[in-house]
Amino acid sequence: MLVQQILKSKADTTVFTVSPGTLVSEAVAILAEKRIGTVIISDDGGKTASGILSERDVVRELAKNGPACLSDKVEDHMTSNLETTTRDEQADNVLARMTEGRFRHMPVVEGGALVGLITLGDVVKARLSELAMEKDALEGMIMGH
């Protein structure tokens, strides 16, 4: 299965972005309101990704420096060395990269432009669906259908 197929299967393909100067508290409000785990940091209103800020990033910073970090800018705490994928990458490869890197969100980029965001849950769901179809096909072959 390709990343493109995962993107097409998502009920909501909205990618929430904020500018680098956004306060962490504002980003946290978006995470809570939208019930999402990450926002993409974009210098140009969402056309490209310059970083990512996850709820894990915020929790780590809260543990280290306390609530004062909520007044910082997201660029101070974002991950700027992004792992990205393309629409034509295999889901198995993406799953392996996410597992090895211990992250749950991956921007989908084509020609330098942000085209989507997939989560570890999206990839696992797609893979389980693919395995179920393979199982049904094999059972059908065994049963003579």
N, C-alpha and C positions, 0 to 999 in steps of 0.2 A: 504494500500500500504506500502511496506517495503522500507527502505533506499536502499537496493540492487537494486530495480526496478528503483529508482530515478537515481542512479549512471549509470545504463545501458542506461537510456534515454538521458543522457547528451551527447551533440555533442562533447564536449571537456572535457576529464577527467584529463587533466594535472593539477598537484598540484605544484605550484611554491614555492620553498623553498630557504631559505638563512641561512647561519650560524649565530650563535649569535654575532659574531664579525663584521658582515656586517654593514656598515654605514647606517644610516637612509636615507641619500640622495640616496644611491644605491638602497635601497628597494623602495623608492618613484619612482625612474626611472623605476624599474620593474613594479610597479603598473600602471604607466602611459603608458609605452610601450605595456604592455599586456592587458591593459584596464580591470584590475581586482581590487577587493576591499581589498584583503588581501594577505599576504604571510605567509607561515608557517615557523617557526624558527626550524631548525633541527641541532643537533650536529653531525649527522652521514650521511649527504647527502640525507636526505629524507626518511630514513627508519622509523624513529620515530619523533614525534612532541614534542618539548620542550616548544613551545610557539607560539603565533600568533600575527602579527602586522597588524592592519587594517588602512585604510585611516582615520578613525575616531580617532584612537590613535594618528596619526601624526598631525591631525588638532588640537586636544586638546593640544598637546605639543607645537605646534607652537603658539597657543594663550597664553599659560602660559609662555613660555620661549623665544619665537621669533625664528628666523631662525638659531640660534646657535645650536638648537637641531638636525639639519640636519647632524652635524658632530659627533653626539653621535652614539653609537652602538645600534643596534636594541634590544639587550638584556636589555638595560636600559629602554625601553619603551614598550616592548611586554607584552602581557597578558600571564602569565605563569600558571595560574590556569585554564587550559583548560576544557571546556565542550566538551565532545566527544560523538559520537554515534557509533553503530555497524551496520553492514549490515542488521541485522535481527530486528532492532527496527522499530516500526510502525511510519509512517510519521506524524500521528496526535500527537504522543508523542513528536516527534522532533519539530514540529511546536509550540506546547505549551511551550516547554523548551526555544526555541529561542525567543518567544514572551515575556515570563516572564523575561528572562535574558537580553532582549533588545540587542541581538547581531544577526548578519546576516550571519555568517559563522560558520560551525561546521565540524571539522575533523572527518573522519570515520576511526576508529581504530579497528583492529582485532588482538588479541594476542599481544598487545603492538606495533604492526606495523601499520604505516600510510598506508591506502589503498585508500583514496579518500578525497574529500572535497565537502560538499553540502552547498548551499546558501539558504537563506530564500526564494528567488525567485524560486529556484528549487523545494522546498517543496510545495510552493503555486501553482505553475504550475501543479505539479503532483496531488495535491488534487483537483484542478479545473477540471482536466482531468477525475479523478475518479468520481467526482460529475456529470459531463456531461454524462458519460457512465451510471451511475445509473438513471439519468433523462430519457435518451433514452430508457432504459430497462423498466422503469415504464410506460412511454408513450406507448410503444409497448404492454405491458400487458393490459393497459386500452383500447387501440384501437383494441385489439384482434389479434395482429400480432405474 
